[in-house]
Amino acid sequence: MSATSDDANLDELVALLAAAHDENAALRREVVRLRRQRDEALAAGNAARLDLMTFFGLVAHQLKHPLLPLHLSLVTLMRALERGLPIPPDTLPRTVRQTRRLGRLIDALLVDLPRVEDGSLHVAIASFDLRDPVRAATDEMRTMIASRTFVLDEPACEVPVRGDVERIEQIVASMLDNALKYSPPGTTIEVRVVVDGGGEAMVTVKDQGIGIPARELGQVFTKFYRGSNAPSYLYRGLGVGLYLAQSLAGLCHGRLSLDSVEGEGTICRLHLPIDR
């Protein structure tokens, strides 16, 4: 065999070894990438399971809260019937209100929230007087929480807007519920319907509660937000009320905004375009 042939074979062997080395290096990189991808998928799966467990734990806690007064009302009714005693006049209306409140809570958490998340929630847009859903939400809250003072200020004339009237009432109820949750007993909650000069109507709900830390104001409409100054043993809630309300407002071509001073209170506003 000639020296030239030997050199050619050696060059070919070197090339094959180099190609094999490059292929092994590529395989090692692919193995590292796949391992990283697997670890990320496992971490994401664990985080998703933890989020799901946390969510359902919070839902269970939230649903138990209105169940207690409902249970007490039913027990009062049952004992009165067993003993042949007259039923206290407020028992049945109170039970109906508590049942309605529980139904709304279930709808919000287990129906509306998932549909907002996947984009399948739709609203029925129509013209209506904004004062109507605001009155309805405020009156119902007055009836349910007789120990609190609600002051409603509204224009004497109609405030025409377009949107889903039932969803607007749901948004206002959520704003009121948030004000109730974070303000102490004995304080007044102010509700106003106003029309500005820019073709916009507003519903404002003002409380005298614990307020929100300034550094957290940008988070108030995010899912599961709870103020860091709100101890969970005093202030119950999932942190989805305003998130869902903001999503519903957007579907009605409106929006929510909020101003707050920690230790002084919060003003939440629903903005809707005037229907010309």
MIDOSE-1310 file (N, C-alpha, C; in nm, 2 decimals, decimal comma, always signed):
residues 276
msat	+0,09/-0,12/+0,00/+0,00/+0,00/+0,00/+0,09/+0,12/+0,00; +0,06/+0,22/-0,08/+0,14/+0,34/-0,10/+0,12/+0,44/+0,02; +0,21/+0,53/+0,04/+0,20/+0,63/+0,14/+0,08/+0,72/+0,12; +0,06/+0,74/-0,01/-0,06/+0,83/-0,05/-0,19/+0,77/-0,01
sdda	-0,20/+0,64/-0,03/-0,32/+0,57/+0,01/-0,34/+0,56/+0,16; -0,23/+0,54/+0,23/-0,23/+0,55/+0,38/-0,28/+0,68/+0,43; -0,23/+0,79/+0,37/-0,26/+0,92/+0,41/-0,41/+0,95/+0,39; -0,46/+0,90/+0,27/-0,61/+0,92/+0,24/-0,69/+0,84/+0,34
nlde	-0,65/+0,72/+0,38/-0,73/+0,65/+0,47/-0,73/+0,71/+0,61; -0,61/+0,77/+0,65/-0,60/+0,84/+0,77/-0,69/+0,96/+0,78; -0,69/+1,03/+0,67/-0,77/+1,15/+0,66/-0,92/+1,12/+0,67; -0,96/+1,01/+0,60/-1,10/+0,97/+0,61/-1,14/+0,93/+0,75
lval	-1,04/+0,85/+0,82/-1,07/+0,81/+0,96/-1,08/+0,93/+1,05; -0,99/+1,03/+1,03/-1,00/+1,15/+1,11/-1,13/+1,23/+1,09; -1,18/+1,23/+0,96/-1,30/+1,30/+0,93/-1,42/+1,22/+0,99; -1,42/+1,09/+0,99/-1,52/+1,01/+1,05/-1,53/+1,03/+1,20
laaa	-1,41/+1,03/+1,26/-1,40/+1,06/+1,41/-1,45/+1,20/+1,44; -1,41/+1,30/+1,36/-1,46/+1,43/+1,39/-1,61/+1,44/+1,38; -1,67/+1,37/+1,27/-1,81/+1,37/+1,25/-1,88/+1,30/+1,37; -1,82/+1,19/+1,41/-1,88/+1,12/+1,53/-1,88/+1,20/+1,65
hden	-1,76/+1,28/+1,67/-1,75/+1,36/+1,79/-1,86/+1,47/+1,78; -1,88/+1,53/+1,67/-1,98/+1,64/+1,65/-2,12/+1,58/+1,68; -2,14/+1,46/+1,63/-2,27/+1,40/+1,65/-2,30/+1,37/+1,79; -2,19/+1,32/+1,86/-2,21/+1,29/+2,01/-2,23/+1,42/+2,08
aalr	-2,16/+1,53/+2,05/-2,18/+1,66/+2,11/-2,32/+1,70/+2,09; -2,38/+1,69/+1,97/-2,51/+1,73/+1,94/-2,61/+1,65/+2,02; -2,59/+1,52/+2,03/-2,67/+1,43/+2,11/-2,67/+1,47/+2,26; -2,55/+1,50/+2,31/-2,54/+1,54/+2,45/-2,62/+1,67/+2,47
revv	-2,61/+1,77/+2,38/-2,69/+1,89/+2,39/-2,84/+1,86/+2,39; -2,88/+1,77/+2,30/-3,02/+1,73/+2,29/-3,07/+1,67/+2,42; -2,99/+1,58/+2,47/-3,02/+1,52/+2,60/-3,04/+1,62/+2,71; -2,95/+1,72/+2,72/-2,96/+1,82/+2,82/-3,08/+1,90/+2,79
rlrr	-3,12/+1,94/+2,67/-3,24/+2,01/+2,64/-3,36/+1,94/+2,68; -3,37/+1,81/+2,64/-3,48/+1,73/+2,68/-3,50/+1,71/+2,83; -3,39/+1,70/+2,90/-3,39/+1,69/+3,05/-3,45/+1,82/+3,10; -3,40/+1,93/+3,05/-3,44/+2,07/+3,10/-3,59/+2,08/+3,07
qrde	-3,63/+2,04/+2,95/-3,78/+2,05/+2,91/-3,86/+1,96/+3,00; -3,81/+1,84/+3,03/-3,88/+1,75/+3,12/-3,90/+1,81/+3,26; -3,78/+1,87/+3,31/-3,79/+1,93/+3,45/-3,88/+2,05/+3,45; -3,88/+2,13/+3,34/-3,97/+2,25/+3,34/-4,12/+2,20/+3,33
alaa	-4,15/+2,09/+3,26/-4,28/+2,04/+3,25/-4,33/+1,99/+3,38; -4,24/+1,92/+3,45/-4,27/+1,86/+3,59/-4,30/+1,98/+3,68; -4,21/+2,08/+3,68/-4,23/+2,20/+3,77/-4,36/+2,27/+3,74; -4,39/+2,28/+3,61/-4,51/+2,35/+3,57/-4,63/+2,27/+3,62
gnaa	-4,62/+2,14/+3,60/-4,73/+2,05/+3,64/-4,75/+2,05/+3,79; -4,64/+2,05/+3,87/-4,65/+2,06/+4,01/-4,71/+2,20/+4,06; -4,67/+2,30/+3,99/-4,72/+2,44/+4,02/-4,87/+2,44/+3,99; -4,91/+2,38/+3,87/-5,05/+2,39/+3,84/-5,14/+2,31/+3,94
rldl	-5,08/+2,19/+3,98/-5,16/+2,11/+4,08/-5,17/+2,19/+4,21; -5,06/+2,26/+4,25/-5,06/+2,34/+4,37/-5,16/+2,45/+4,36; -5,16/+2,52/+4,24/-5,26/+2,63/+4,22/-5,40/+2,57/+4,23; -5,42/+2,46/+4,17/-5,56/+2,40/+4,16/-5,60/+2,36/+4,31
mtff	-5,51/+2,30/+4,38/-5,55/+2,26/+4,52/-5,58/+2,39/+4,60; -5,49/+2,49/+4,58/-5,51/+2,62/+4,66/-5,65/+2,68/+4,62; -5,68/+2,68/+4,49/-5,80/+2,74/+4,44/-5,92/+2,67/+4,50; -5,92/+2,54/+4,49/-6,04/+2,47/+4,55/-6,05/+2,48/+4,70
glva	-5,93/+2,49/+4,77/-5,93/+2,51/+4,91/-6,00/+2,64/+4,94; -5,96/+2,75/+4,86/-6,02/+2,88/+4,89/-6,17/+2,88/+4,85; -6,20/+2,81/+4,74/-6,34/+2,81/+4,70/-6,43/+2,74/+4,81; -6,37/+2,63/+4,87/-6,45/+2,56/+4,98/-6,46/+2,65/+5,10
hqlk	-6,36/+2,73/+5,13/-6,37/+2,82/+5,24/-6,47/+2,93/+5,21; -6,46/+2,98/+5,09/-6,55/+3,09/+5,05/-6,70/+3,05/+5,05; -6,73/+2,93/+5,01/-6,86/+2,88/+5,00/-6,92/+2,85/+5,14; -6,83/+2,81/+5,23/-6,88/+2,78/+5,37/-6,93/+2,90/+5,44
hpll	-6,87/+3,02/+5,40/-6,90/+3,14/+5,47/-7,05/+3,17/+5,46; -7,11/+3,18/+5,34/-7,26/+3,20/+5,34/-7,34/+3,08/+5,38; -7,29/+2,97/+5,38/-7,37/+2,85/+5,42/-7,41/+2,86/+5,57; -7,32/+2,92/+5,65/-7,35/+2,92/+5,80/-7,48/+3,00/+5,83
plhl	-7,50/+3,12/+5,78/-7,62/+3,19/+5,81/-7,74/+3,12/+5,74; -7,72/+3,06/+5,62/-7,83/+2,99/+5,56/-7,87/+2,87/+5,65; -7,77/+2,80/+5,70/-7,80/+2,69/+5,79/-7,88/+2,73/+5,91; -7,84/+2,84/+5,97/-7,90/+2,90/+6,09/-8,05/+2,93/+6,06
slvt	-8,07/+3,00/+5,95/-8,21/+3,03/+5,91/-8,30/+2,91/+5,89; -8,24/+2,81/+5,83/-8,32/+2,68/+5,81/-8,35/+2,61/+5,94; -8,25/+2,61/+6,03/-8,27/+2,55/+6,16/-8,38/+2,63/+6,24; -8,38/+2,76/+6,23/-8,48/+2,84/+6,30/-8,62/+2,81/+6,24
lmra	-8,63/+2,79/+6,11/-8,75/+2,76/+6,05/-8,80/+2,62/+6,09; -8,71/+2,52/+6,09/-8,74/+2,38/+6,13/-8,79/+2,37/+6,27; -8,72/+2,44/+6,36/-8,76/+2,44/+6,50/-8,90/+2,50/+6,53; -8,92/+2,61/+6,46/-9,05/+2,68/+6,47/-9,17/+2,58/+6,42
lerg	-9,14/+2,51/+6,31/-9,24/+2,42/+6,25/-9,26/+2,30/+6,34; -9,15/+2,25/+6,40/-9,16/+2,13/+6,49/-9,24/+2,17/+6,62; -9,23/+2,29/+6,67/-9,29/+2,32/+6,79/-9,43/+2,39/+6,77; -9,47/+2,41/+6,65/-9,59/+2,48/+6,62/-9,59/+2,62/+6,65
lpip	-9,47/+2,68/+6,65/-9,46/+2,83/+6,68/-9,47/+2,91/+6,56; -9,50/+3,04/+6,57/-9,51/+3,12/+6,45/-9,36/+3,14/+6,40; -9,35/+3,15/+6,27/-9,22/+3,17/+6,20/-9,19/+3,31/+6,21; -9,07/+3,35/+6,26/-9,03/+3,49/+6,26/-9,04/+3,55/+6,12
pdtl	-9,10/+3,66/+6,10/-9,14/+3,72/+5,97/-9,02/+3,73/+5,87; -8,90/+3,76/+5,93/-8,79/+3,78/+5,84/-8,71/+3,65/+5,80; -8,75/+3,53/+5,86/-8,68/+3,41/+5,83/-8,68/+3,37/+5,69; -8,80/+3,36/+5,63/-8,81/+3,31/+5,49/-8,74/+3,41/+5,39
prtv	-8,77/+3,54/+5,40/-8,70/+3,64/+5,31/-8,55/+3,63/+5,33; -8,50/+3,62/+5,45/-8,36/+3,61/+5,47/-8,30/+3,49/+5,41; -8,37/+3,37/+5,42/-8,32/+3,25/+5,37/-8,32/+3,26/+5,21; -8,42/+3,32/+5,15/-8,42/+3,34/+5,01/-8,30/+3,42/+4,97
rqtr	-8,27/+3,53/+5,04/-8,16/+3,62/+5,00/-8,03/+3,54/+5,02; -8,01/+3,47/+5,12/-7,89/+3,39/+5,14/-7,87/+3,29/+5,04; -7,98/+3,22/+5,00/-7,97/+3,12/+4,89/-7,93/+3,19/+4,76; -7,99/+3,31/+4,73/-7,95/+3,38/+4,61/-7,81/+3,42/+4,61
rlgr	-7,76/+3,47/+4,73/-7,62/+3,51/+4,74/-7,53/+3,39/+4,71; -7,56/+3,27/+4,77/-7,48/+3,16/+4,75/-7,48/+3,11/+4,61; -7,59/+3,12/+4,54/-7,60/+3,09/+4,40/-7,51/+3,18/+4,31; -7,52/+3,31/+4,34/-7,43/+3,40/+4,27/-7,28/+3,37/+4,29
lida	-7,25/+3,34/+4,41/-7,11/+3,31/+4,44/-7,06/+3,18/+4,36; -7,15/+3,08/+4,36/-7,11/+2,96/+4,29/-7,10/+2,99/+4,14; -7,19/+3,07/+4,08/-7,19/+3,11/+3,94/-7,06/+3,18/+3,91; -7,02/+3,28/+4,00/-6,90/+3,36/+3,98/-6,78/+3,27/+3,98
llvd	-6,76/+3,19/+4,08/-6,64/+3,11/+4,09/-6,63/+2,99/+4,00; -6,74/+2,92/+3,98/-6,73/+2,80/+3,90/-6,79/+2,80/+3,76; -6,86/+2,91/+3,73/-6,91/+2,93/+3,59/-6,84/+3,05/+3,52; -6,86/+3,17/+3,57/-6,81/+3,29/+3,51/-6,66/+3,29/+3,50
lprv	-6,59/+3,26/+3,61/-6,44/+3,27/+3,61/-6,38/+3,18/+3,50; -6,41/+3,05/+3,50/-6,35/+2,96/+3,39/-6,38/+3,01/+3,25; -6,50/+3,07/+3,23/-6,54/+3,12/+3,10/-6,47/+3,25/+3,06; -6,44/+3,33/+3,16/-6,35/+3,45/+3,14/-6,21/+3,40/+3,10
edgs	-6,16/+3,30/+3,17/-6,03/+3,25/+3,14/-6,01/+3,19/+3,00; -6,12/+3,12/+2,95/-6,10/+3,06/+2,82/-6,17/+3,15/+2,71; -6,22/+3,26/+2,74/-6,27/+3,36/+2,64/-6,41/+3,32/+2,59; -6,48/+3,23/+2,66/-6,61/+3,19/+2,61/-6,73/+3,26/+2,67
lhva	-6,70/+3,36/+2,76/-6,81/+3,43/+2,83/-6,86/+3,54/+2,74; -6,99/+3,55/+2,72/-7,05/+3,65/+2,63/-7,15/+3,73/+2,71; -7,18/+3,85/+2,67/-7,28/+3,93/+2,73/-7,39/+3,98/+2,63; -7,50/+4,02/+2,68/-7,61/+4,06/+2,60/-7,62/+4,22/+2,60
iasf	-7,57/+4,28/+2,50/-7,57/+4,43/+2,50/-7,70/+4,49/+2,46; -7,75/+4,58/+2,54/-7,87/+4,65/+2,52/-7,86/+4,79/+2,59; -7,96/+4,88/+2,56/-7,96/+5,01/+2,62/-8,05/+5,00/+2,75; -8,00/+5,07/+2,85/-8,08/+5,08/+2,98/-8,04/+5,20/+3,06
dlrd	-8,11/+5,23/+3,16/-8,08/+5,33/+3,25/-7,99/+5,28/+3,36; -7,87/+5,34/+3,37/-7,77/+5,29/+3,46/-7,81/+5,30/+3,61; -7,91/+5,38/+3,64/-7,95/+5,39/+3,78/-8,02/+5,26/+3,82; -8,08/+5,19/+3,73/-8,16/+5,07/+3,76/-8,08/+4,96/+3,83
pvra	-7,97/+4,91/+3,76/-7,89/+4,81/+3,82/-7,82/+4,86/+3,95; -7,78/+4,99/+3,95/-7,71/+5,04/+4,07/-7,81/+5,04/+4,19; -7,93/+5,08/+4,17/-8,04/+5,08/+4,28/-8,06/+4,93/+4,32; -8,07/+4,84/+4,23/-8,10/+4,70/+4,26/-7,99/+4,64/+4,35
atde	-7,86/+4,67/+4,31/-7,75/+4,61/+4,38/-7,74/+4,67/+4,52; -7,76/+4,80/+4,53/-7,75/+4,87/+4,66/-7,87/+4,83/+4,75; -7,99/+4,83/+4,70/-8,10/+4,79/+4,78/-8,09/+4,65/+4,83; -8,04/+4,56/+4,75/-8,02/+4,42/+4,80/-7,92/+4,41/+4,91
mrtm	-7,81/+4,49/+4,89/-7,70/+4,49/+4,99/-7,76/+4,55/+5,12; -7,84/+4,65/+5,11/-7,90/+4,71/+5,23/-7,98/+4,61/+5,30; -8,06/+4,53/+5,23/-8,15/+4,43/+5,29/-8,07/+4,32/+5,35; -7,96/+4,28/+5,28/-7,88/+4,16/+5,34/-7,80/+4,21/+5,46
iasr	-7,74/+4,33/+5,45/-7,65/+4,38/+5,56/-7,72/+4,50/+5,62; -7,82/+4,47/+5,71/-7,90/+4,58/+5,76/-7,81/+4,66/+5,86; -7,70/+4,61/+5,91/-7,62/+4,68/+6,01/-7,53/+4,78/+5,95; -7,53/+4,79/+5,82/-7,44/+4,89/+5,75/-7,52/+5,00/+5,68
tfvl	-7,46/+5,11/+5,67/-7,52/+5,23/+5,61/-7,47/+5,25/+5,46; -7,57/+5,25/+5,37/-7,54/+5,28/+5,23/-7,61/+5,41/+5,19; -7,53/+5,50/+5,13/-7,58/+5,62/+5,08/-7,57/+5,62/+4,93; -7,69/+5,64/+4,86/-7,69/+5,64/+4,72/-7,73/+5,78/+4,67
depa	-7,64/+5,83/+4,58/-7,66/+5,96/+4,52/-7,66/+5,94/+4,37; -7,77/+5,98/+4,31/-7,79/+5,96/+4,16/-7,85/+6,08/+4,10; -7,84/+6,10/+3,97/-7,90/+6,21/+3,90/-8,06/+6,19/+3,90; -8,12/+6,30/+3,89/-8,27/+6,30/+3,88/-8,32/+6,25/+3,75
cevp	-8,24/+6,26/+3,64/-8,28/+6,22/+3,51/-8,21/+6,09/+3,47; -8,26/+6,03/+3,37/-8,21/+5,90/+3,32/-8,06/+5,91/+3,28; -7,99/+5,80/+3,30/-7,85/+5,79/+3,26/-7,84/+5,67/+3,16; -7,86/+5,70/+3,03/-7,86/+5,59/+2,93/-7,72/+5,54/+2,90
vrgd	-7,70/+5,41/+2,91/-7,58/+5,35/+2,87/-7,61/+5,22/+2,80; -7,51/+5,16/+2,73/-7,53/+5,03/+2,67/-7,44/+4,93/+2,74; -7,49/+4,81/+2,75/-7,42/+4,70/+2,82/-7,52/+4,59/+2,85; -7,47/+4,50/+2,94/-7,56/+4,39/+2,99/-7,60/+4,43/+3,13
veri	-7,73/+4,46/+3,14/-7,78/+4,51/+3,26/-7,76/+4,42/+3,38; -7,77/+4,29/+3,36/-7,75/+4,19/+3,47/-7,60/+4,19/+3,51; -7,52/+4,20/+3,41/-7,37/+4,20/+3,44/-7,33/+4,32/+3,51; -7,39/+4,44/+3,47/-7,36/+4,56/+3,54/-7,40/+4,56/+3,68
eqiv	-7,52/+4,50/+3,71/-7,56/+4,48/+3,85/-7,46/+4,39/+3,92; -7,41/+4,29/+3,86/-7,31/+4,20/+3,92/-7,18/+4,27/+3,95; -7,14/+4,36/+3,86/-7,02/+4,44/+3,88/-7,04/+4,53/+4,00; -7,15/+4,60/+4,01/-7,17/+4,69/+4,12/-7,18/+4,62/+4,25
asml	-7,25/+4,50/+4,25/-7,26/+4,42/+4,37/-7,12/+4,37/+4,42; -7,03/+4,34/+4,32/-6,89/+4,31/+4,36/-6,82/+4,42/+4,42; -6,84/+4,54/+4,36/-6,78/+4,67/+4,42/-6,82/+4,69/+4,56; -6,95/+4,67/+4,58/-7,01/+4,69/+4,72/-6,96/+4,59/+4,81
dnal	-6,95/+4,46/+4,77/-6,90/+4,35/+4,85/-6,76/+4,38/+4,89; -6,68/+4,43/+4,80/-6,54/+4,46/+4,83/-6,53/+4,57/+4,93; -6,61/+4,67/+4,92/-6,61/+4,78/+5,01/-6,65/+4,73/+5,15; -6,76/+4,65/+5,16/-6,80/+4,59/+5,28/-6,69/+4,51/+5,35
kysp	-6,62/+4,43/+5,27/-6,53/+4,33/+5,32/-6,41/+4,40/+5,39; -6,37/+4,52/+5,33/-6,25/+4,59/+5,38/-6,27/+4,72/+5,46; -6,40/+4,73/+5,51/-6,42/+4,85/+5,59/-6,49/+4,81/+5,72; -6,46/+4,88/+5,83/-6,50/+4,83/+5,96/-6,65/+4,86/+5,98
pgtt	-6,72/+4,79/+6,07/-6,86/+4,81/+6,10/-6,88/+4,96/+6,15; -6,99/+5,01/+6,12/-7,03/+5,15/+6,16/-6,99/+5,25/+6,06; -6,91/+5,22/+5,96/-6,87/+5,32/+5,86/-6,97/+5,32/+5,75; -6,98/+5,43/+5,68/-7,07/+5,45/+5,57/-7,01/+5,41/+5,43
ievr	-7,09/+5,35/+5,35/-7,04/+5,32/+5,21/-7,12/+5,41/+5,12; -7,05/+5,49/+5,04/-7,12/+5,59/+4,95/-7,12/+5,54/+4,81; -7,24/+5,54/+4,75/-7,25/+5,50/+4,61/-7,30/+5,62/+4,53; -7,24/+5,64/+4,42/-7,28/+5,76/+4,33/-7,29/+5,72/+4,19
vvvd	-7,39/+5,77/+4,12/-7,40/+5,76/+3,97/-7,38/+5,90/+3,92; -7,28/+5,92/+3,84/-7,25/+6,06/+3,78/-7,22/+6,05/+3,63; -7,24/+6,16/+3,57/-7,22/+6,18/+3,43/-7,12/+6,29/+3,41; -7,01/+6,26/+3,34/-6,91/+6,37/+3,32/-6,93/+6,43/+3,18
ggge	-6,85/+6,53/+3,15/-6,87/+6,60/+3,02/-6,81/+6,54/+2,91; -6,74/+6,42/+2,93/-6,67/+6,36/+2,82/-6,74/+6,24/+2,76; -6,87/+6,23/+2,78/-6,95/+6,13/+2,73/-6,94/+6,00/+2,80; -6,91/+6,00/+2,93/-6,89/+5,88/+3,01/-6,98/+5,89/+3,14
amvt	-7,04/+5,78/+3,18/-7,11/+5,77/+3,30/-7,02/+5,69/+3,40; -7,04/+5,72/+3,53/-6,96/+5,65/+3,63/-7,04/+5,60/+3,74; -7,01/+5,49/+3,80/-7,06/+5,44/+3,93/-6,94/+5,44/+4,02; -6,95/+5,51/+4,13/-6,84/+5,51/+4,23/-6,89/+5,45/+4,36
vkdq	-6,80/+5,37/+4,42/-6,83/+5,32/+4,55/-6,71/+5,35/+4,64; -6,74/+5,43/+4,74/-6,64/+5,48/+4,83/-6,66/+5,42/+4,97; -6,55/+5,37/+5,03/-6,55/+5,32/+5,16/-6,45/+5,39/+5,25; -6,46/+5,36/+5,38/-6,36/+5,42/+5,48/-6,28/+5,30/+5,54
gigi	-6,24/+5,21/+5,46/-6,17/+5,09/+5,51/-6,02/+5,10/+5,52; -5,96/+4,98/+5,52/-5,81/+4,97/+5,54/-5,73/+5,03/+5,43; -5,79/+5,04/+5,31/-5,72/+5,09/+5,20/-5,62/+4,99/+5,14; -5,55/+5,03/+5,04/-5,45/+4,94/+4,97/-5,31/+5,01/+4,97
pare	-5,21/+4,94/+5,00/-5,07/+5,00/+5,00/-5,04/+5,05/+4,86; -4,98/+5,17/+4,85/-4,96/+5,24/+4,72/-4,88/+5,15/+4,63; -4,79/+5,07/+4,68/-4,70/+4,99/+4,59/-4,78/+4,87/+4,52; -4,91/+4,85/+4,57/-4,98/+4,73/+4,52/-5,10/+4,78/+4,44
lgqv	-5,12/+4,91/+4,41/-5,23/+4,95/+4,34/-5,24/+4,90/+4,20; -5,13/+4,87/+4,14/-5,12/+4,81/+4,00/-5,17/+4,67/+4,00; -5,19/+4,60/+4,11/-5,22/+4,46/+4,12/-5,37/+4,43/+4,15; -5,44/+4,54/+4,18/-5,58/+4,51/+4,24/-5,67/+4,44/+4,15
ftkf	-5,65/+4,45/+4,02/-5,74/+4,38/+3,92/-5,68/+4,25/+3,87; -5,58/+4,20/+3,93/-5,52/+4,07/+3,89/-5,59/+3,96/+3,97; -5,59/+3,84/+3,92/-5,65/+3,73/+3,98/-5,58/+3,69/+4,11; -5,66/+3,66/+4,21/-5,61/+3,62/+4,34/-5,54/+3,73/+4,42
yrgs	-5,55/+3,85/+4,38/-5,48/+3,96/+4,46/-5,56/+3,98/+4,59; -5,48/+3,99/+4,70/-5,53/+4,03/+4,83/-5,43/+4,12/+4,89; -5,47/+4,23/+4,94/-5,38/+4,33/+5,00/-5,29/+4,27/+5,11; -5,17/+4,31/+5,11/-5,08/+4,25/+5,21/-5,11/+4,30/+5,35
naps	-5,19/+4,41/+5,36/-5,24/+4,46/+5,49/-5,37/+4,41/+5,53; -5,42/+4,30/+5,47/-5,55/+4,24/+5,50/-5,53/+4,10/+5,55; -5,52/+4,08/+5,69/-5,50/+3,95/+5,74/-5,61/+3,85/+5,70; -5,58/+3,73/+5,66/-5,68/+3,64/+5,61/-5,78/+3,60/+5,71
ylyr	-5,74/+3,60/+5,84/-5,84/+3,56/+5,94/-5,94/+3,67/+5,97; -5,92/+3,79/+5,92/-6,02/+3,90/+5,94/-6,09/+3,93/+5,81; -6,02/+3,92/+5,70/-6,08/+3,96/+5,57/-6,08/+3,84/+5,48; -6,20/+3,78/+5,46/-6,21/+3,66/+5,38/-6,23/+3,70/+5,24
glgv	-6,19/+3,60/+5,15/-6,21/+3,63/+5,01/-6,10/+3,56/+4,93; -6,14/+3,53/+4,80/-6,05/+3,46/+4,71/-5,96/+3,56/+4,63; -6,00/+3,68/+4,63/-5,92/+3,78/+4,55/-5,95/+3,77/+4,40; -6,08/+3,73/+4,36/-6,12/+3,72/+4,22/-6,23/+3,82/+4,19
glyl	-6,29/+3,88/+4,29/-6,41/+3,96/+4,27/-6,38/+4,08/+4,17; -6,28/+4,16/+4,20/-6,25/+4,27/+4,11/-6,19/+4,23/+3,98; -6,12/+4,12/+3,98/-6,06/+4,06/+3,85/-6,18/+4,02/+3,76; -6,28/+3,95/+3,82/-6,39/+3,91/+3,74/-6,47/+4,04/+3,70
aqsl	-6,49/+4,13/+3,79/-6,57/+4,25/+3,76/-6,50/+4,33/+3,65; -6,37/+4,34/+3,65/-6,30/+4,41/+3,54/-6,32/+4,34/+3,41; -6,31/+4,21/+3,41/-6,34/+4,14/+3,28/-6,48/+4,16/+3,23; -6,58/+4,16/+3,32/-6,71/+4,18/+3,28/-6,73/+4,32/+3,23
aglc	-6,67/+4,42/+3,29/-6,68/+4,56/+3,25/-6,62/+4,57/+3,11; -6,51/+4,51/+3,08/-6,45/+4,51/+2,94/-6,55/+4,45/+2,84; -6,62/+4,35/+2,87/-6,71/+4,29/+2,78/-6,83/+4,38/+2,75; -6,86/+4,47/+2,85/-6,96/+4,57/+2,83/-6,91/+4,71/+2,78
hgrl	-6,79/+4,70/+2,73/-6,72/+4,82/+2,67/-6,69/+4,93/+2,78; -6,67/+4,88/+2,90/-6,64/+4,98/+3,01/-6,51/+4,93/+3,07; -6,48/+4,99/+3,19/-6,36/+4,95/+3,26/-6,38/+4,99/+3,41; -6,29/+4,94/+3,49/-6,29/+4,98/+3,64/-6,16/+5,05/+3,66
slds	-6,17/+5,15/+3,76/-6,05/+5,21/+3,80/-6,06/+5,22/+3,96; -5,95/+5,25/+4,02/-5,95/+5,25/+4,17/-5,84/+5,34/+4,22; -5,88/+5,42/+4,32/-5,79/+5,50/+4,40/-5,80/+5,46/+4,55; -5,69/+5,46/+4,61/-5,69/+5,41/+4,75/-5,58/+5,47/+4,83
vege	-5,60/+5,50/+4,96/-5,50/+5,55/+5,05/-5,50/+5,45/+5,17; -5,39/+5,39/+5,20/-5,38/+5,29/+5,30/-5,42/+5,36/+5,44; -5,51/+5,29/+5,51/-5,56/+5,34/+5,64/-5,67/+5,44/+5,63; -5,71/+5,49/+5,51/-5,81/+5,59/+5,49/-5,93/+5,54/+5,41
gtic	-5,91/+5,45/+5,31/-6,02/+5,40/+5,23/-6,00/+5,39/+5,09; -6,10/+5,35/+5,01/-6,08/+5,32/+4,87/-6,20/+5,38/+4,79; -6,18/+5,42/+4,67/-6,28/+5,46/+4,58/-6,27/+5,37/+4,46; -6,37/+5,29/+4,43/-6,37/+5,21/+4,31/-6,47/+5,27/+4,21
rlhl	-6,43/+5,28/+4,08/-6,52/+5,34/+3,98/-6,54/+5,24/+3,86; -6,67/+5,24/+3,82/-6,71/+5,17/+3,70/-6,73/+5,28/+3,59; -6,66/+5,27/+3,48/-6,67/+5,37/+3,37/-6,75/+5,31/+3,26; -6,85/+5,37/+3,21/-6,93/+5,32/+3,09/-6,96/+5,44/+2,99
pidr	-6,95/+5,41/+2,86/-6,99/+5,52/+2,77/-7,14/+5,55/+2,77; -7,17/+5,68/+2,76/-7,31/+5,72/+2,75/-7,36/+5,67/+2,62; -7,49/+5,62/+2,62/-7,56/+5,58/+2,49/-7,62/+5,70/+2,43; -7,57/+5,75/+2,32/-7,63/+5,87/+2,26/-7,75/+5,84/+2,17
